Amino acid sequence: MKPAARSAILLLFPFLALLSGCSRQASAPDDRLEAIREAGVLRVAAFDGNPPFGFIDSGSNEIRGLDVDIAHELANRLGVKLELVPTNPANRIPLLQSGRADLVLANFTITPERAQQVEFSIPYFASGQQFLARKGTLSSPDQLDALRIGVDKGTTNEAVLRQKYPGATLIAYDDTPFAFTALRNGNVDAITQDGPKLVGLLANVPDAGQYEIPPFSISDDLIGVGIPKGELQLKEFVDSVLLELEASGRAQQIHDAWFGPDTRTPLPRLYRIGQQAAPPGAGMH
């Protein structure tokens, strides 16, 4: 090849690379919803140690729970395979932001602070922040400022407790089972989480009779599906499926499977998907 021709080809390389990059970019999905459909897999971050929302089933060794049932409904309507990504409270947002999960279904409380980092679906569950302690230890929120309390790191439960009861000594753990182990060992006086999660935890331990959940809560929280920031088409899809689950009665079936009167964790269903939600903090008791 003559030197002049070789030089001309070398000069063209940057433009050819640019055109090639544009071609790849043009063929790539322009939103997460389309990418999920093309990949044939919906990756959902779910708890693996917080029954009944997400936990390892001893029989199948798979993650099961209320959140997992909803994740299956979403995957089925997309016609794709569901891949569950185990998570703990502190990892939920990083998994979304890093692209390792398409959605988070892990008892994810909707807050203005989190909404700056992720999108949220409409709420699909509501619960209040409660406490678990040895019997006779705790009966009133007036006692909280004098106690050592185990919290799940990175949760709204931790933030609310720090704000409302600054005198309490908080010990942060990666997940509720670790906090409960600390309670058993006497390292903390109580642990805090959403009431339904504490009910589920207590239903699955052999020494449940030594503990109690005092009949008060310090906040009412709405739970939603976490979605990557800016993925509005994916949010619209998730919202539509949640509303469909409510209208068809499937949402009630899922609730009853985990919190119905015949379960080990009976809990009335006070919130319906799509109902007008009370402002944050309303109805606290």
C-alpha positions as a printed NumPy array, in Angstrom:
array([[  0.   ,   0.   ,   0.   ],
       [  1.321,   3.436,  -0.887],
       [  2.198,   5.801,   2.004],
       [ -0.433,   8.321,   0.865],
       [ -3.212,   5.707,   0.903],
       [ -2.095,   4.417,   4.306],
       [ -2.177,   7.944,   5.716],
       [ -5.699,   8.499,   4.352],
       [ -6.942,   5.321,   6.031],
       [ -5.329,   6.281,   9.333],
       [ -7.053,   9.657,   9.148],
       [-10.392,   7.9  ,   8.659],
       [-10.037,   5.664,  11.75 ],
       [-11.428,   8.195,  14.29 ],
       [-14.482,   8.834,  12.089],
       [-15.097,   5.105,  11.546],
       [-14.875,   4.506,  15.306],
       [-17.331,   7.34 ,  15.924],
       [-19.783,   5.924,  13.397],
       [-19.413,   2.451,  14.905],
       [-20.105,   3.84 ,  18.403],
       [-23.17 ,   5.712,  17.14 ],
       [-24.446,   2.529,  15.519],
       [-24.068,   0.539,  18.752],
       [-25.683,   3.326,  20.757],
       [-28.579,   3.537,  18.32 ],
       [-29.221,  -0.195,  18.56 ],
       [-29.062,  -0.284,  22.386],
       [-32.323,  -0.048,  24.375],
       [-33.104,   3.559,  25.246],
       [-34.735,   2.744,  28.607],
       [-34.518,   0.11 ,  31.332],
       [-37.942,  -1.386,  30.599],
       [-36.964,  -2.156,  27.004],
       [-33.589,  -3.492,  28.155],
       [-35.296,  -5.887,  30.572],
       [-37.541,  -7.2  ,  27.812],
       [-34.587,  -7.687,  25.456],
       [-32.495,  -9.429,  28.12 ],
       [-35.399, -11.669,  29.133],
       [-34.538, -11.223,  32.827],
       [-35.887,  -8.957,  35.562],
       [-33.344,  -8.56 ,  38.374],
       [-35.019,  -7.71 ,  41.681],
       [-33.179,  -6.991,  44.928],
       [-35.012,  -8.66 ,  47.817],
       [-34.318,  -9.414,  51.455],
       [-33.164, -12.942,  52.252],
       [-33.352, -12.671,  56.047],
       [-36.466, -10.654,  56.879],
       [-39.581, -12.834,  56.941],
       [-42.275, -12.619,  55.776],
       [-41.151, -10.049,  53.163],
       [-38.094, -11.973,  51.99 ],
       [-36.312, -14.991,  53.496],
       [-34.586, -18.248,  52.594],
       [-37.107, -21.09 ,  52.616],
       [-35.55 , -24.056,  54.423],
       [-37.276, -26.562,  52.171],
       [-36.446, -25.157,  48.752],
       [-33.411, -23.06 ,  49.782],
       [-34.893, -20.249,  47.679],
       [-35.948, -16.712,  48.611],
       [-39.67 , -16.462,  49.31 ],
       [-41.98 , -13.863,  50.823],
       [-44.535, -11.157,  50.145],
       [-42.107,  -8.972,  48.203],
       [-40.978, -11.965,  46.156],
       [-44.579, -12.784,  45.208],
       [-45.023,  -9.263,  43.847],
       [-41.706,  -9.532,  41.986],
       [-42.973, -12.717,  40.304],
       [-46.135, -10.899,  39.201],
       [-44.045,  -8.146,  37.588],
       [-41.795, -10.633,  35.795],
       [-44.785, -12.68 ,  34.592],
       [-46.441,  -9.621,  33.045],
       [-43.213,  -8.795,  31.24 ],
       [-42.862, -12.396,  30.078],
       [-39.326, -12.633,  31.45 ],
       [-37.428, -14.717,  34.004],
       [-37.125, -13.394,  37.56 ],
       [-33.633, -13.21 ,  39.06 ],
       [-33.527, -12.379,  42.782],
       [-30.546, -10.435,  44.113],
       [-30.143, -10.813,  47.912],
       [-29.818,  -7.482,  49.712],
       [-29.796,  -5.864,  53.127],
       [-31.149,  -2.391,  54.022],
       [-27.885,  -0.53 ,  53.388],
       [-27.329,  -2.051,  49.911],
       [-30.718,  -1.323,  48.346],
       [-29.874,   2.046,  46.758],
       [-26.308,   1.069,  45.692],
       [-27.673,  -1.986,  43.865],
       [-30.005,   0.239,  41.835],
       [-27.435,   2.932,  41.152],
       [-24.776,   0.441,  40.061],
       [-27.157,  -1.301,  37.654],
       [-26.887,  -4.649,  39.45 ],
       [-30.646,  -4.628,  40.087],
       [-33.527,  -3.329,  37.988],
       [-35.901,  -2.966,  40.937],
       [-35.846,  -3.15 ,  44.726],
       [-38.659,  -5.009,  46.484],
       [-37.329,  -5.113,  50.041],
       [-39.725,  -3.413,  52.467],
       [-38.43 ,  -0.084,  51.061],
       [-39.958,   2.891,  52.906],
       [-40.697,   5.916,  50.702],
       [-38.97 ,   9.089,  51.946],
       [-38.167,  12.478,  50.343],
       [-34.441,  11.868,  50.907],
       [-34.457,   8.528,  49.109],
       [-36.646,   9.954,  46.336],
       [-33.727,  12.22 ,  45.411],
       [-31.683,   9.112,  44.574],
       [-34.281,   6.655,  43.204],
       [-37.786,   6.633,  41.773],
       [-40.542,   5.025,  43.83 ],
       [-43.663,   3.23 ,  42.688],
       [-47.01 ,   3.999,  44.234],
       [-47.155,   2.405,  47.722],
       [-48.173,  -1.238,  47.982],
       [-47.901,  -1.694,  51.763],
       [-48.05 ,   0.404,  54.923],
       [-46.577,  -0.334,  58.32 ],
       [-45.564,   1.404,  61.536],
       [-42.203,   1.459,  63.314],
       [-42.36 ,  -0.722,  66.422],
       [-40.039,  -2.457,  68.885],
       [-39.155,  -5.951,  70.034],
       [-37.841,  -6.492,  73.565],
       [-37.712,  -9.055,  76.321],
       [-40.995,  -9.239,  78.165],
       [-41.376,  -6.526,  80.768],
       [-38.58 ,  -4.342,  79.363],
       [-40.533,  -1.808,  77.299],
       [-44.132,  -0.633,  77.527],
       [-44.098,   3.047,  76.505],
       [-42.211,   5.314,  74.075],
       [-41.292,   7.446,  77.091],
       [-38.71 ,   4.781,  77.976],
       [-36.849,   4.866,  74.671],
       [-34.414,   7.655,  75.532],
       [-32.946,   5.502,  78.31 ],
       [-32.415,   2.334,  76.253],
       [-29.773,   0.775,  74.018],
       [-31.618,  -0.023,  70.778],
       [-30.519,  -2.142,  67.833],
       [-31.379,  -0.689,  64.41 ],
       [-30.917,  -1.779,  60.794],
       [-28.189,   0.357,  59.26 ],
       [-29.388,   2.797,  56.593],
       [-33.119,   2.491,  57.328],
       [-35.736,   5.13 ,  58.03 ],
       [-36.228,   3.38 ,  61.367],
       [-32.744,   4.513,  62.382],
       [-33.326,   8.082,  61.155],
       [-36.711,   8.457,  62.861],
       [-35.383,   7.14 ,  66.153],
       [-32.367,   9.469,  66.093],
       [-34.624,  12.443,  65.4  ],
       [-37.395,  11.721,  67.906],
       [-35.41 ,  10.1  ,  70.708],
       [-31.906,  11.616,  70.692],
       [-31.201,  10.24 ,  74.174],
       [-31.405,   6.637,  73.012],
       [-28.149,   4.805,  72.351],
       [-28.387,   3.29 ,  68.876],
       [-26.329,   0.316,  67.731],
       [-26.466,  -0.222,  63.946],
       [-26.49 ,  -3.72 ,  62.404],
       [-26.485,  -4.892,  58.801],
       [-29.872,  -6.58 ,  59.12 ],
       [-32.656,  -7.416,  61.573],
       [-31.477, -10.979,  62.382],
       [-28.115,  -9.58 ,  63.505],
       [-29.879,  -7.028,  65.689],
       [-32.029,  -9.78 ,  67.19 ],
       [-28.917, -11.823,  68.   ],
       [-27.583,  -8.777,  69.85 ],
       [-30.85 ,  -8.586,  71.781],
       [-30.576, -12.262,  72.706],
       [-27.007, -11.728,  73.899],
       [-27.978,  -8.731,  76.024],
       [-26.005,  -6.213,  73.936],
       [-29.131,  -4.1  ,  73.38 ],
       [-32.375,  -3.651,  75.326],
       [-34.647,  -3.621,  72.269],
       [-34.597,  -3.646,  68.476],
       [-36.743,  -1.619,  66.105],
       [-38.217,  -2.331,  62.684],
       [-41.531,  -2.166,  60.865],
       [-44.192,  -3.989,  62.869],
       [-44.896,  -6.658,  60.208],
       [-41.218,  -7.574,  60.006],
       [-40.98 ,  -7.949,  63.777],
       [-44.113, -10.112,  63.796],
       [-42.557, -12.287,  61.088],
       [-39.244, -12.517,  62.934],
       [-40.876, -13.536,  66.205],
       [-42.959, -16.207,  64.472],
       [-39.813, -18.018,  63.329],
       [-37.712, -18.255,  66.492],
       [-37.879, -21.052,  69.097],
       [-37.679, -18.71 ,  72.109],
       [-40.451, -16.346,  70.964],
       [-42.203, -16.635,  74.329],
       [-39.439, -14.622,  75.998],
       [-40.079, -11.549,  73.838],
       [-42.911,  -9.171,  73.02 ],
       [-43.802,  -6.322,  70.665],
       [-45.18 ,  -3.478,  72.833],
       [-48.49 ,  -2.061,  71.504],
       [-47.25 ,   1.296,  70.203],
       [-45.51 ,   2.671,  67.123],
       [-43.572,   5.886,  66.543],
       [-44.281,   6.373,  62.83 ],
       [-46.462,   5.184,  59.969],
       [-44.552,   4.298,  56.804],
       [-45.551,   3.68 ,  53.184],
       [-43.613,   0.987,  51.312],
       [-42.884,   1.175,  47.561],
       [-40.849,  -0.466,  44.804],
       [-37.451,   1.156,  44.259],
       [-36.736,   2.048,  40.62 ],
       [-33.589,   3.572,  39.042],
       [-33.718,   7.371,  38.913],
       [-35.211,   8.719,  35.69 ],
       [-36.661,   5.388,  34.511],
       [-40.205,   6.742,  34.203],
       [-41.439,   4.131,  31.72 ],
       [-40.397,   1.391,  34.13 ],
       [-42.152,   3.229,  36.963],
       [-45.327,   3.553,  34.88 ],
       [-45.249,  -0.195,  34.195],
       [-44.737,  -1.097,  37.876],
       [-47.516,   1.276,  38.994],
       [-49.939,  -0.191,  36.472],
       [-49.22 ,  -3.756,  37.596],
       [-49.673,  -2.85 ,  41.273],
       [-53.047,  -1.254,  40.543],
       [-54.036,  -4.311,  38.515],
       [-53.087,  -6.605,  41.409],
       [-55.393,  -4.617,  43.689],
       [-58.297,  -4.524,  41.225],
       [-58.113,  -8.259,  40.535],
       [-57.928,  -9.255,  44.189],
       [-54.448, -10.739,  43.745],
       [-52.915,  -8.183,  46.146],
       [-55.27 ,  -9.362,  48.878],
       [-54.368, -12.983,  48.131],
       [-50.659, -12.214,  48.48 ],
       [-51.271, -10.383,  51.759],
       [-53.373, -13.246,  53.134],
       [-50.701, -15.786,  52.192],
       [-48.258, -14.087,  54.568],
       [-50.381, -12.094,  57.017],
       [-53.781, -13.795,  56.875],
       [-55.641, -15.094,  59.94 ],
       [-54.418, -18.661,  59.357],
       [-50.734, -17.717,  59.198],
       [-48.182, -17.484,  61.987],
       [-48.052, -13.722,  61.409],
       [-51.699, -12.544,  61.351],
       [-51.97 ,  -8.836,  60.57 ],
       [-55.003,  -6.88 ,  59.286],
       [-54.609,  -5.309,  55.837],
       [-55.336,  -1.634,  56.478],
       [-53.882,  -0.198,  53.258],
       [-55.159,  -0.742,  49.717],
       [-52.995,  -0.052,  46.666],
       [-54.089,   3.185,  45.04 ],
       [-55.891,   4.618,  48.055],
       [-55.206,   8.212,  49.035],
       [-52.27 ,   8.09 ,  51.4  ],
       [-52.115,  10.185,  54.534],
       [-49.283,  12.728,  54.765],
       [-46.076,  11.382,  56.319],
       [-46.423,  11.276,  60.08 ],
       [-50.208,  11.424,  60.112],
       [-51.902,   9.018,  62.467],
       [-48.749,   8.288,  64.473],
       [-49.438,   6.691,  67.815]])
